[in-house]
């Protein structure tokens, strides 16, 4: 039971890290930043792994 909570906390931390990294990164186009942010927000697990 405890391990599921730990895995969930780890997934949440990686999701937040990905969003912060997207916001702080410089992309060639601003639309790329918006697209990555939307992918990570709306498809959290897969979007974070892809990013």
C-alpha positions, -999 to 999 in steps of 0.1 A, spaced: 0 0 0 28 24 9 46 17 -24 16 28 -45 16 62 -26 54 65 -32 50 58 -69 21 83 -72 42 109 -54 71 102 -78 49 106 -108 35 139 -94 71 152 -88 81 143 -124 50 159 -138 57 192 -119 94 190 -129 84 187 -166 60 216 -164 86 238 -147 112 228 -172 89 236 -201 81 270 -187 118 278 -182 131 264 -215 136 283 -246 121 268 -278 126 280 -313 89 288 -315 65 298 -287 39 275 -301 62 245 -293 62 255 -256 24 257 -256 20 224 -273 44 206 -249 26 222 -219 -8 211 -232 5 175 -239 20 173 -204 -12 187 -187 -38 167 -206 -19 134 -210 1 135 -177 20 102 -176 27 97 -213 33 134 -219 59 135 -191 77 105 -205 76 118 -240 90 152 -229 
